[in-house]
Amino acid sequence: MGGGGQVVFCNPPYSRRTKDNPGQEDWIEKCCSESENNKITAVMLIPARTDTKPQHEYVFAHAKYICFVRGRLKFNDGADPAPFPSEVVVFTQDNFDKEIKGLSDLGFWIKLKE
């Protein structure tokens, strides 16, 4: 990522940080940092783990928009639903209120900051 004005989509690994695996926390931190430091808009699809450190330190503290996805994501033609709820997180300095309203069927959107 680099250079302002870019929009990136990130679907990081669902794993949590362990001694041998950085897990999704490093991805969330990187998207947050790139948005704030380089004016990148980073859209992430991640598990909705509202009790975790990355959720509180990065998503709730720095994201502009969050969507709690309605239902469970389904894989392999619907045969394998995700074992957890998902969320779409948008780290941005830009205003996408109009675009977000057009995505209301995805789930419940919250604007976290102006």
LINMOUR-V715912 format. One line per field, one symbol per residue. burial: b if it has 16 or more other ideal C-beta (glycine too) atoms within 10 Angstrom, else e. A space follows every 50 residues. Layout:
burial=???
This chain:
burial=eeeeeeeeebebeeeeeeeeeebbbebbebbbbbbeeeebbbbbbbbbbe ebebbeebbeebbbbbbebeeeeeeeeeeeeeeebbbbbbbbeeebeeeb eeeeeebebeeeee
